[in-house]
Amino acid sequence: MNSKTELKAYRFTSSSYHILPGTLDYHCVKHDLDLKYNHPFHNDVGTIKDNVHIKDISVEENRCFDYHIVQPVGSENTKKVIFLFHGFNEKDWTKYMPWAKAICEGTGSSVVLFPIAFHMQRAPKYWSSKRAMFKLSEERKKRYPNVVQSTLSNVAISMRVHAMPQRFIWSGLQTYYDVIQLIEACKEGKHPYIHKDFGFDIFAYSIGGFLSQILKLTNHKGYFSNTKVCLFCSGITFNRLSPVSKFILDSEANVALYSFLVEHFDKFLQKDDLLHHYIREDHIEGEVLLAMLNYQKGRTLREGLLKKYEKDIYAITLQKDTVIPSYEVINTLQGAYRDIAIKVDEMDFDRAYTHENPFPPNTENNEQIEADFTEVFTKVCAFYTNGLPKGDT
């Protein structure tokens, strides 16, 4: 940080870890209902014997962890908060620190860097060991000679998703409940820094936008009624995502995940009572999550909710983004008939960039990158402070 902002750590213990795979007996608090994990789908071909495949419910780092807040120097409490949600398969916050600092300085809000389940500091350090992960990636390539983009950076998450694609659902739901838990703790005056009468917005990048849209569109207990959501390189349904990348997922994991969540999800729901309960049986978060998986199947519910909150959502896309293409963001957020007034700003930079690294460090174009960065976050901060920017959608 610098003289204007500082970084503070706060402890969090997840109350919702109990929904994760790893046991047979479950209990839904909302319905006071005992449930059995009767169909523990597990794809053995995705595994290699090691400690990547430990039981999700037993990962202590995912249950108890520190999250961070970028806050103005010297501030004792805050009534203005912006949650920052990161991308898929992220391991540290380095990329996001300048983003959080720019948002904090540009809005006066404190920025909560909250990690998605099994990401960042919520994952065992072993999964980030370069030596161990390189070895695993080489073994995975031998097992799957045609695999594309298997690397030491993505092998842990690729193996886990390949073996149990439903982890995407359960870790997403846990994170959803964790954010609600934190908000309610703040509202009850239990947070040492965030005032109980606080207001909050969301900045979401990549898969973090998936989480942010579910939070906004479900609007649990009306908590998100006045929340503005800014999506950066984000905003599409799962089946319009192209995540095969050395930094995200390898091709084998992507095929398994797509097959489970898009092509055969209805069949798996029929077999898995626990998953069926959280997706189909009076859990609005499950219904909205389902609507965010498939562009066509969930369109009526999704577009109805997006239209309801159209003035609270703003997206910035990048023209050369191949993971989350601009036109797919427009298709999702503005609807099939373009009757949803969500503003989408498509930008392009006169330099090389990728979805994973829109502002690459240590390059020859530092001045250009800094100018591009400033332009993006000037738009972001203006949205939070002044509302939607003027111009064509």
Secondary structure per residue as TSV (DSSP state, phi and psi in degrees):
chain	resnum	aa	ss	phi	psi
A	1	M	-	360.0	-169.4
A	2	N	-	-139.7	-161.8
A	3	S	S	-67.8	-18.2
A	4	K	S	-91.9	-25.6
A	5	T	E	-132.5	157.9
A	6	E	E	-140.8	159.2
A	7	L	E	-112.4	125.4
A	8	K	E	-122.8	147.0
A	9	A	E	-106.7	143.4
A	10	Y	E	-135.6	142.8
A	11	R	E	-85.2	142.5
A	12	F	E	-137.8	135.7
A	13	T	E	-121.4	116.2
A	14	S	-	-70.6	130.0
A	15	S	S	-90.3	-8.9
A	16	S	-	-107.3	8.6
A	17	Y	G	-59.9	-20.8
A	18	H	G	-65.8	-11.7
A	19	I	G	-84.2	-9.1
A	20	L	S	-74.0	154.3
A	21	P	S	-60.8	145.6
A	22	G	S	141.8	-3.6
A	23	T	-	-144.1	-178.7
A	24	L	S	-112.0	-20.8
A	25	D	E	-110.1	127.1
A	26	Y	E	-130.4	160.9
A	27	H	E	-140.7	123.3
A	28	C	E	-87.7	114.0
A	29	V	T	-65.1	-42.0
A	30	K	T	-57.7	-42.4
A	31	H	T	-104.0	3.1
A	32	D	T	47.8	52.7
A	33	L	E	-125.7	128.6
A	34	D	E	-83.4	136.6
A	35	L	E	-132.0	151.3
A	36	K	E	-110.2	141.9
A	37	Y	-	-86.5	83.0
A	38	N	-	-86.2	-12.2
A	39	H	-	-135.8	70.4
A	40	P	-	-73.3	77.2
A	41	F	-	-55.6	127.3
A	42	H	-	-147.3	121.8
A	43	N	-	-96.5	100.0
A	44	D	G	-60.5	-27.5
A	45	V	G	-66.9	-17.0
A	46	G	G	-84.4	-4.3
A	47	T	-	-103.5	152.6
A	48	I	-	-133.1	131.5
A	49	K	S	-62.1	112.3
A	50	D	S	-170.0	-170.5
A	51	N	G	-98.1	25.8
A	52	V	G	-75.4	-32.1
A	53	H	G	-96.6	37.9
A	54	I	-	-69.1	156.7
A	55	K	-	-63.1	129.1
A	56	D	G	-56.5	-41.5
A	57	I	G	-66.1	-16.9
A	58	S	G	-99.3	-1.0
A	59	V	-	-77.1	101.8
A	60	E	H	-64.2	-35.6
A	61	E	H	-60.7	-30.6
A	62	N	H	-79.8	-21.3
A	63	R	H	-88.5	-44.4
A	64	C	E	-124.4	122.6
A	65	F	E	-158.5	166.7
A	66	D	E	-96.6	137.2
A	67	Y	E	-114.8	164.7
A	68	H	E	-121.1	154.1
A	69	I	E	-128.4	124.8
A	70	V	E	-87.2	117.9
A	71	Q	E	-134.5	155.5
A	72	P	E	-59.4	139.3
A	73	V	T	-57.6	132.1
A	74	G	T	84.4	-3.9
A	75	S	-	-74.8	132.6
A	76	E	-	-92.1	-27.0
A	77	N	-	-156.1	170.7
A	78	T	E	-143.4	146.9
A	79	K	E	-110.3	0.8
A	80	K	E	-123.0	118.2
A	81	V	E	-131.8	140.9
A	82	I	E	-125.2	119.8
A	83	F	E	-78.1	135.1
A	84	L	E	-113.3	119.3
A	85	F	E	-109.2	131.1
A	86	H	-	-90.1	-173.9
A	87	G	-	-92.8	179.7
A	88	F	T	-73.8	139.4
A	89	N	T	60.1	41.0
A	90	E	-	-93.3	142.2
A	91	K	-	-116.0	-19.4
A	92	D	-	-152.4	167.2
A	93	W	S	-93.0	6.2
A	94	T	G	-52.2	-47.5
A	95	K	G	-60.8	-32.0
A	96	Y	G	-91.4	-13.8
A	97	M	H	-60.0	-45.4
A	98	P	H	-63.4	-33.0
A	99	W	H	-64.5	-48.6
A	100	A	H	-63.4	-41.4
A	101	K	H	-62.3	-43.7
A	102	A	H	-63.5	-40.3
A	103	I	H	-68.7	-42.6
A	104	C	H	-60.6	-48.0
A	105	E	H	-69.8	-33.8
A	106	G	H	-81.2	-17.0
A	107	T	H	-122.4	-18.6
A	108	G	S	79.8	1.2
A	109	S	-	-87.1	149.3
A	110	S	E	-81.8	141.4
A	111	V	E	-109.4	119.1
A	112	V	E	-91.4	115.6
A	113	L	E	-91.4	94.1
A	114	F	-	-106.4	122.5
A	115	P	-	-80.7	141.3
A	116	I	-	-71.4	149.0
A	117	A	T	-52.0	134.4
A	118	F	T	66.1	17.9
A	119	H	S	-119.9	167.8
A	120	M	G	50.9	-130.7
A	121	Q	G	-78.5	2.8
A	122	R	G	-93.3	11.3
A	123	A	S	-119.5	146.9
A	124	P	-	-58.1	142.1
A	125	K	G	-61.3	-27.4
A	126	Y	G	-56.1	-35.8
A	127	W	G	-67.0	-13.0
A	128	S	G	-109.4	5.0
A	129	S	-	-70.6	115.0
A	130	K	H	-60.8	-42.8
A	131	R	H	-65.2	-48.1
A	132	A	H	-66.3	-41.0
A	133	M	H	-72.0	-32.7
A	134	F	H	-62.6	-43.8
A	135	K	H	-61.4	-44.0
A	136	L	H	-63.9	-40.7
A	137	S	H	-63.0	-40.7
A	138	E	H	-64.3	-39.4
A	139	E	H	-65.8	-39.5
A	140	R	H	-65.6	-38.8
A	141	K	H	-64.9	-34.5
A	142	K	H	-68.5	-38.7
A	143	R	H	-72.1	-34.7
A	144	Y	-	-125.1	84.0
A	145	P	T	-59.4	-24.3
A	146	N	T	-96.2	5.4
A	147	V	-	-62.0	141.1
A	148	V	-	-111.5	134.6
A	149	Q	S	63.6	37.3
A	150	S	-	-84.6	121.0
A	151	T	-	-138.4	168.9
A	152	L	T	-63.7	-22.7
A	153	S	T	-75.8	-30.0
A	154	N	T	-119.0	2.4
A	155	V	H	-67.1	-37.1
A	156	A	H	-63.8	-51.3
A	157	I	H	-69.6	-34.1
A	158	S	H	-64.4	-43.6
A	159	M	H	-64.5	-41.9
A	160	R	H	-68.2	-41.4
A	161	V	H	-70.4	-38.8
A	162	H	H	-61.2	-44.0
A	163	A	H	-72.6	-39.0
A	164	M	-	-140.2	85.9
A	165	P	T	-61.0	-24.7
A	166	Q	T	-66.7	-10.2
A	167	R	H	-58.5	-31.6
A	168	F	H	-58.4	-42.5
A	169	I	H	-69.4	-50.2
A	170	W	H	-68.4	-39.8
A	171	S	H	-69.6	-33.4
A	172	G	H	-65.5	-44.3
A	173	L	H	-66.4	-40.4
A	174	Q	H	-59.5	-44.6
A	175	T	H	-63.9	-40.9
A	176	Y	H	-55.7	-50.1
A	177	Y	H	-66.8	-33.6
A	178	D	H	-63.5	-43.5
A	179	V	H	-63.2	-43.0
A	180	I	H	-60.3	-43.2
A	181	Q	H	-58.8	-44.8
A	182	L	H	-65.2	-43.9
A	183	I	H	-59.9	-43.5
A	184	E	H	-68.9	-36.0
A	185	A	H	-62.8	-40.2
A	186	C	H	-66.0	-43.1
A	187	K	H	-64.5	-25.6
A	188	E	T	-87.9	4.6
A	189	G	T	75.0	23.9
A	190	K	-	-94.5	-4.5
A	191	H	-	-91.4	137.1
A	192	P	S	-70.8	-16.1
A	193	Y	S	-123.0	-38.1
A	194	I	E	-86.2	122.9
A	195	H	E	-66.7	145.5
A	196	K	E	-64.3	-21.7
A	197	D	E	-99.6	36.2
A	198	F	E	-78.7	157.1
A	199	G	E	-117.0	155.6
A	200	F	E	-146.6	149.5
A	201	D	E	-124.0	-179.9
A	202	I	E	-135.1	135.9
A	203	F	E	-116.8	124.8
A	204	A	E	-132.3	136.6
A	205	Y	E	-117.7	137.8
A	206	S	T	54.9	-128.3
A	207	I	T	-66.7	-17.7
A	208	G	H	-60.4	-26.3
A	209	G	H	-68.3	-29.9
A	210	F	H	-60.7	-48.3
A	211	L	H	-62.5	-46.1
A	212	S	H	-64.4	-37.3
A	213	Q	H	-68.6	-37.9
A	214	I	H	-64.5	-42.0
A	215	L	H	-61.4	-47.8
A	216	K	H	-66.4	-46.3
A	217	L	H	-74.8	-27.1
A	218	T	H	-79.1	-32.1
A	219	N	-	47.3	58.4
A	220	H	G	-54.2	120.6
A	221	K	G	54.5	21.7
A	222	G	G	76.6	9.2
A	223	Y	T	-61.4	-30.1
A	224	F	T	-103.7	12.9
A	225	S	T	-56.5	-39.0
A	226	N	T	-106.9	12.8
A	227	T	-	-81.3	127.1
A	228	K	-	-90.2	137.7
A	229	V	E	-119.2	118.1
A	230	C	E	-105.7	122.7
A	231	L	E	-106.2	125.2
A	232	F	E	-116.9	120.5
A	233	C	S	51.7	49.9
A	234	S	-	-162.1	166.6
A	235	G	-	122.3	7.6
A	236	I	-	-103.7	166.2
A	237	T	-	-75.4	159.4
A	238	F	G	-58.3	-40.6
A	239	N	G	-75.8	0.4
A	240	R	G	-106.9	6.3
A	241	L	-	-85.3	145.9
A	242	S	-	-123.7	80.1
A	243	P	-	-91.1	6.0
A	244	V	B	-70.8	111.2
A	245	S	S	-161.1	150.6
A	246	K	T	-64.6	-16.3
A	247	F	T	-101.2	-10.3
A	248	I	S	-117.7	-81.4
A	249	L	B	-136.4	152.3
A	250	D	-	-86.6	171.6
A	251	S	H	-66.6	-36.3
A	252	E	H	-65.3	-43.1
A	253	A	H	-65.3	-39.6
A	254	N	H	-63.4	-42.6
A	255	V	H	-61.9	-44.8
A	256	A	H	-63.4	-42.2
A	257	L	H	-67.6	-43.9
A	258	Y	H	-64.8	-42.1
A	259	S	I	-60.7	-42.9
A	260	F	I	-71.6	-50.8
A	261	L	I	-81.5	-25.0
A	262	V	I	-114.8	-55.0
A	263	E	I	-75.6	-36.4
A	264	H	S	-128.4	18.1
A	265	F	H	-62.2	-40.6
A	266	D	H	-59.0	-38.9
A	267	K	H	-69.1	-39.8
A	268	F	H	-67.6	-35.0
A	269	L	H	-62.9	-34.7
A	270	Q	H	-66.8	-28.5
A	271	K	H	-93.6	-26.3
A	272	D	-	-106.3	101.6
A	273	D	H	-64.0	-37.3
A	274	L	H	-67.0	-48.1
A	275	L	H	-63.7	-41.6
A	276	H	H	-59.0	-40.8
A	277	H	H	-62.0	-46.9
A	278	Y	H	-77.8	-18.4
A	279	I	H	-98.1	-36.3
A	280	R	H	-113.4	-15.1
A	281	E	S	-115.2	81.6
A	282	D	S	59.8	41.5
A	283	H	-	-126.6	101.2
A	284	I	H	-60.4	-32.3
A	285	E	H	-63.7	-34.9
A	286	G	H	-70.7	-38.3
A	287	E	H	-64.6	-43.4
A	288	V	H	-70.7	-38.9
A	289	L	H	-58.1	-44.4
A	290	L	H	-60.4	-40.4
A	291	A	H	-68.1	-20.1
A	292	M	T	-90.7	-3.2
A	293	L	T	-83.1	-43.3
A	294	N	-	-124.6	120.6
A	295	Y	T	-55.7	-44.6
A	296	Q	T	-82.2	-46.8
A	297	K	T	-64.8	-38.8
A	298	G	T	-96.9	14.1
A	299	R	H	-63.7	-42.4
A	300	T	H	-62.7	-51.4
A	301	L	H	-64.3	-47.5
A	302	R	H	-62.1	-48.1
A	303	E	H	-69.9	-31.7
A	304	G	H	-63.2	-42.4
A	305	L	H	-72.8	-39.3
A	306	L	H	-61.6	-39.2
A	307	K	H	-65.7	-38.0
A	308	K	H	-59.9	-35.6
A	309	Y	T	-114.3	26.2
A	310	E	G	-60.1	-30.7
A	311	K	G	-80.1	-9.4
A	312	D	G	-99.8	-0.4
A	313	I	E	-121.7	137.2
A	314	Y	E	-142.8	135.5
A	315	A	E	-125.2	140.3
A	316	I	E	-117.6	121.9
A	317	T	E	-116.4	165.2
A	318	L	E	-118.8	131.4
A	319	Q	T	-58.4	-36.5
A	320	K	T	-94.9	11.2
A	321	D	-	-71.8	116.8
A	322	T	S	-98.0	-14.9
A	323	V	S	-79.4	-46.6
A	324	I	S	-127.4	86.7
A	325	P	-	-66.1	145.0
A	326	S	H	-54.8	-45.8
A	327	Y	H	-65.2	-28.2
A	328	E	H	-74.5	-33.1
A	329	V	H	-63.2	-44.7
A	330	I	H	-62.4	-44.8
A	331	N	H	-57.0	-41.7
A	332	T	H	-75.5	-52.7
A	333	L	H	-76.3	-33.5
A	334	Q	S	-95.9	-5.9
A	335	G	T	86.6	159.7
A	336	A	T	-60.1	-32.0
A	337	Y	T	-105.1	12.6
A	338	R	T	54.5	39.8
A	339	D	-	-109.1	15.9
A	340	I	-	-112.7	124.0
A	341	A	-	-88.2	50.9
A	342	I	-	-90.1	126.0
A	343	K	E	-78.8	129.2
A	344	V	E	-121.3	117.0
A	345	D	E	-97.3	112.5
A	346	E	E	-90.5	124.4
A	347	M	E	-116.1	162.9
A	348	D	-	-145.4	144.6
A	349	F	-	-109.0	141.0
A	350	D	S	-83.2	57.6
A	351	R	S	-171.4	173.0
A	352	A	-	-75.9	140.3
A	353	Y	-	-161.7	165.4
A	354	T	-	-133.8	168.8
A	355	H	S	-56.6	-46.0
A	356	E	S	-69.6	-27.7
A	357	N	-	-135.5	74.4
A	358	P	S	-66.9	-26.4
A	359	F	S	-127.9	72.7
A	360	P	-	-63.0	137.4
A	361	P	S	-81.7	159.7
A	362	N	S	54.9	53.0
A	363	T	-	-121.7	176.8
A	364	E	T	-73.4	-20.4
A	365	N	T	-98.3	38.1
A	366	N	H	-56.8	-40.6
A	367	E	H	-66.6	-40.9
A	368	Q	H	-66.7	-41.4
A	369	I	H	-62.4	-42.3
A	370	E	H	-63.4	-39.7
A	371	A	H	-65.7	-42.1
A	372	D	H	-63.7	-43.1
A	373	F	H	-58.8	-47.0
A	374	T	H	-61.9	-41.4
A	375	E	H	-62.7	-44.5
A	376	V	H	-62.6	-49.9
A	377	F	H	-80.7	-15.5
A	378	T	H	-66.8	-42.2
A	379	K	H	-63.4	-43.9
A	380	V	H	-59.4	-50.6
A	381	C	H	-67.4	-35.0
A	382	A	H	-63.5	-36.9
A	383	F	H	-61.7	-43.5
A	384	Y	H	-71.3	-34.9
A	385	T	H	-93.6	-32.8
A	386	N	H	-119.6	-4.0
A	387	G	-	92.8	-170.2
A	388	L	S	-62.1	133.5
A	389	P	-	-67.4	152.6
A	390	K	S	-77.7	160.1
A	391	G	S	128.8	174.3
A	392	D	-	-70.0	147.2
A	393	T	-	-82.1	360.0
